[in-house]
Each structure stands twice: as C-alpha cells, then as structure tokens.
Amino acid sequence: MGKGGDVEMGIPGALYPNMMESPQMRWAFIRKVYSIVTLQILVTVAVSAVVVFYRPIPEFFQSRTTPAVAALVLITISPFLVMLPMMFLRERHPWNLIFLGLFTICISMVIGLACVTRSGKVIIEAAALTVVVVVGLTLYTFWAAKRGQDFNFLGPFLTAALLVMMIYLIIQIFLPVGRVGTTIYGCLAALVFAGFIIYDTDNLIKRHSYDEYVCASITLYLDIVNLFVSILTVFSAADS
C-alpha cells in the first residue's frame, strides 16, 4: 500500500500528483521564466515612464500631425511585426532573446502611449490592483495544481472569449457606445485575462518543455500587460 501510494502521488516534492519529471528541473524552468517576465515588466515600466514623463513625446503624438499619426500606427503594429520572427526563432539562442527584447520594447511603447492620457492616480491604482491579482492567481494556481486541479479545460473557453472581445472592440471603434460600453469591455477583458493567467500558469507548471521558456514568458507577460490595460480602461472610464 505504501509503495502504491508513493507511485500514485508521484515523486517526492512533486508540483502536482503523478508528476514523473524531476521537480528540480521543473522549478529551474519556472524560475527562469519568471525571471524573464520580471525583467520584461521592469523594462515596460521604465520605457512607459519615459514616454509619459518626457514631455516632447506625448506632445508630439497629441499634435495629430501626419508624422505623429504615422508613428502611432507604426508603434501599434510593431509588436505584431516583431512577433512573427520571434516565434519562428523561439528556440534558437540568442536570436530568441534578441527578438524577445525588441518585442518587449514595442509593447512597452504601446503601454506608455496608453498611459499618456490617463491620470497618475488611475495608473497607480491599476498597477497596484494588477500586482495583487497576478500574485493571488499565481499562488492559487500553484496551490490548486498541488491538489490535483487541472485548468487545461479553460483553453477553448478563453479562446472563444478572446474572439468575442476582439469583435466587440472592432464594433466599438466604428460604433462607440460611450463610457458604459467601455466599462463593460474593460471588466470582461479583465476577467478573460485573469483566466488566461491561471491557464498559462498551469501550462507552465505541467506542459511546457524546457526549451519553451520564450513562449512561456511571452504568454505570461502578455497576460499581465493585457490585464493591466483592462483594469486601466475600467478605472479611466470611472474617473472620466
């Protein structure tokens, strides 16, 4: 019975029941991913701060001139342009890290521009709530995984919700529904990306191979950034 119980529970120190891989190697992979994500967040904060506080930058984009509009469009699409080669070279060192750095800078510019028109109070409140939610959901996912919970079933629902959000966003761009619609969109987006944090953290614990640290870092980083933007949208609508 004792040996049978050990087999059912997996090896000692397992992150989840019936874990057959080395917990030390998995923990090393998790630490590597969170180190990269932390560095990405720090870069995002630094770049966004420069965009917000270096006044010539917001003044340039608020001028609505042709160069300003062209630069805004280029910055907006730049993450997608960098993501293509980054995903293609995601397992080829050091190109994967080089493109990961460029991708982080592009996203940071977008976040900085999103914060330009917001008050400092709203930005701090959104950032603080994002930190609390991310830490809480991460701890919960590790706790639930240890007790045998699996969140892989969330994948199809979150993907469908993301598609609905994209369609809703397109409709709102051409047919704006005002502050109420913006608040509803922000709340729904926050719930969806909170679900993505649980789903991607569960994948980090159980499913990503050790060579997929770039993909794991990208997904968690985008989950956190999108959660922050969603909360910022809700707070901005309430503050206006």
N, C-alpha and C positions, 0 to 999 in steps of 0.2 A: 504493500500500500504506500509506504514511504517513497520507494523509488518511483512508483507510478505517479504519485502526486508531484514529485520533482519534475518528471517529464511533462506533465500537463501544465505546470507553471512555467516551463522553460528554464533557462539557465539562471544562476544567481545574479541579482542586480538587473534583471531584465526590465525594460521600459514598458513592456506590455506582456500579457500572458502568451505562452507558447513562442516566445521570441527565440529564434535559433541562431541569430548572428551575435557577434561579440558586442556587449553593451559598451565596452571601452571605445571601440571603433565608431559606434553609432554616436556616442557622446562627443567624440572628437569631431565628427562631421557636423553635429548640431552646433557645437561651439564655433566652428569655422564659419558656418552660415550666419549665425547671429553676430559674429564679429564683422562680417562683411556688411550686413544690414545696418549695424550700428554706425559703421563708417559712412555708409550711404546717407543715413539720417543726418549725421553731423555735417556732411558736405551740403546737403539740402538746406539745412538751417543757415549755414554760412553764406551760400550763394543767394538764398532768398533775402537774407538780411542786407546784403549789398544792393540787391535790386530795389528793395524798399527804401533804404536809408540814403543811398547815393542819389540825391535828388535829380541830377540830369537824366537818369534812366527813366523814372516814371514821368518826368516832364516831356521826354521825347515821345513816349508811347501815348501820352494824353494829348499830344499835339494834333493827332488824327491826320497827319500828312501822309503822302503816298509812301515815302520810305518807312515811316512808322508802321503803317498797315502791312507793308511787305515784310518788315522784320517780325511783326507779331505773327503773321501767317507762317513764316519760316520757323520761328521758335515753337509754334504749336505743333507743326508736323515733324519737327526734328526728332522727337523720341521714336516715332514710327520708322523714320529713315534709318536710325541707328540700330533699332531693334532687329531688323532683318539680318544684317551681317553678324550681329551679336548672337542671335540664335543659331545661325549656321556654323559659327566658330565657338560655340559654347563650351566645347570640350578640348579646345586647342589652346594651350597655355603658351605665351602670355596674352595672345590676342583676345581671349575671352575676358580677361580682366581689363584690358585697354578699352574695349568697347563697352564693358560694364561701367567703367568710369565716365566715358562720354555720355552714355545713356543717363547716368545719374545726374550729370551736369545739365543735360537737356531738360529732364524732369524738374530739376531744381529751378531752372529759369521759368518754367511754366508755373510752378508753385509761387515763385516770387511775384510774377505778374498778377496771379490770382489774389495775392495779399495786398497789392498796391492800393486798391480801392477800399480795403477794409480797415477798420479802426484797430489800434493796438490792443485794446481791451478784448475785442472779439477774437483776434488772432491768438492771444494768450489763453483765453478760455477754451477755444477749440483745440489748441495744442495740449493743454492740461487734460482735457477730457479724453483726447486720443490716447495719451500715455496711459491713463487709468484703464481704459477699455482694452488696449492691446495687452498690457501686463495681466489684467484679470482673465481675459480669454486664453492667453498663452498658458497661464498656470492651471486654468480649468481643463484645457485640452490635455496637458501632461497628466493631470490627476485622473481624468476620465480614461485615458489610454492605459494607465497603470491598472485600472479596474476592468479592463476588457471592452470598453466602449470603442466603437469604430464609426467614423464620420464620413466614410467613403460614399455613403448614400447621398450626401449633400451635393455631390458634383453636378448631376443633371438639373436639380432644382436651382442651384446657384447660376448655372449657365443660362437657363431659361429666364431667370430673373434679370440677369445682366442684359440679355437681348431686349427684354421689355423696357428696361431703363434706357437703353440706347434709343429705342423707337420713341419713347416718351420725351427724351431730350431733344430729338430732332423736331418733333411736333411743337415743343415749347419754343424752339428757336424761331420757327416760322409763324406760330400762333401762340404768342406769350399769354399765359393765364394769370400773370401777376404774382404777388407775394405769396398767396396761399398755395398756388401750384409749385412755386419754388420751394416752399417749406415742405410740402408733401414729397417732392422729389428728393430733397436732402435727407429726410427721415428714412424713406425707403432705401436710398442708396447706403446710408449708414448701416442699416440692418443687413443689407446684402453683403457689404464688405466686412462686417463683423462675422458673418457666416463664412466668408472666404478665409478669414484669419484662422478660424477653427479648422476648416477643411485643409488648408495648406500646412498648418502646423501638424496636423495628423499625418499628412503625407511626409512631412519632414521626419517625423518620428519613425514611420513604418515603411515607406515605399521608395523614397528617393535613393538612388545608388550613390556611392561615394564620389563619383565623378560629376554628379549633377549639382554641385554646390552653386554654380552660377544661376541655373534655373530656379533652384530653391530660394536663392537670395532675391532674384527678380520678383518672384511671386509674392513673397512676404513684404518686400519693400513697396510694391505697388498696392498691396492690400492696405498697408499702413497709410500711405500717401492718399489713396482714394478715400479712406475713412476720414482722414483729416479734412480733406476738401469737402466731403459730405457734411460733416459737422460744422465746418466754417460756413457753408451755404445756409444751413438752418439758423445759426446764430446771426448771420448777416441779415437774413430776412426778418428775424425777430427784432434786430436792432434798428432797422430802417423805418 
